[in-house]
Amino acid sequence: MRNDDFHCVGDGRGRRRVFVNGNEIKSCIWADVKRGVACIHPHLLRIHKRKRSEVYSRKLRGEITIEFI
């Protein structure tokens, strides 16, 4: 069952641009249009302080817009 509101990197639907509150996000990992949440990597990739096997990520909330390229 495919959810059309959830977009992630490897879902096979092609390249797309992600906007949060009208601002384009370059390094988005996944985005949920229905809930208004997007998970991104900051432009300088950092290793998590306590969990050394993970890369630091951050969640943005707001109006999510997806534009297919």
C-alpha positions as CSV (number, residue, x, y, z in Angstrom):
1,M,0.0,0.0,0.0
2,R,1.6,3.3,-1.1
3,N,1.0,6.5,0.7
4,D,1.0,9.5,-1.7
5,D,1.5,12.0,1.2
6,F,4.8,10.5,2.3
7,H,8.0,11.1,0.2
8,C,11.4,9.6,0.8
9,V,14.7,9.2,-1.1
10,G,14.3,5.6,-2.3
11,D,10.6,5.4,-3.0
12,G,11.0,5.1,-6.8
13,R,8.9,8.1,-7.8
14,G,11.7,10.1,-9.2
15,R,13.5,13.4,-8.4
16,R,11.5,16.2,-6.7
17,R,12.0,19.5,-5.0
18,V,10.8,20.0,-1.4
19,F,9.6,23.3,0.0
20,V,8.8,24.1,3.6
21,N,6.8,27.3,4.1
22,G,7.8,28.3,0.6
23,N,11.6,27.8,1.2
24,E,13.4,25.1,-0.9
25,I,15.2,22.5,1.2
26,K,18.2,21.0,-0.6
27,S,19.0,17.9,1.5
28,C,15.7,16.4,2.5
29,I,15.6,12.7,3.6
30,W,11.9,12.3,3.9
31,A,8.8,14.5,4.0
32,D,5.2,13.9,5.1
33,V,2.8,16.4,3.4
34,K,-0.2,15.4,5.5
35,R,1.5,15.9,8.9
36,G,3.7,18.9,7.7
37,V,7.0,17.4,8.8
38,A,10.3,17.1,6.8
39,C,13.6,15.5,8.0
40,I,16.7,17.0,6.6
41,H,20.5,16.8,6.9
42,P,22.1,20.2,7.4
43,H,24.5,21.3,4.7
44,L,27.6,20.5,6.8
45,L,27.2,16.9,7.6
46,R,28.0,16.1,11.2
47,I,28.3,13.0,13.2
48,H,26.0,12.7,16.2
49,K,27.8,13.4,19.5
50,R,26.6,10.4,21.5
51,K,25.5,8.0,18.7
52,R,28.7,7.9,16.6
53,S,27.1,5.6,13.9
54,E,24.5,8.2,13.0
55,V,24.6,11.5,11.0
56,Y,23.0,14.5,12.6
57,S,19.5,15.3,11.2
58,R,16.8,17.8,12.0
59,K,13.0,18.0,11.6
60,L,11.3,21.0,10.1
61,R,7.6,21.6,10.6
62,G,5.3,23.7,8.4
63,E,3.5,23.7,5.1
64,I,5.2,21.0,2.9
65,T,5.0,21.3,-0.9
66,I,6.4,18.8,-3.3
67,E,7.3,19.6,-6.9
68,F,8.3,16.8,-9.2
69,I,11.2,17.6,-11.6
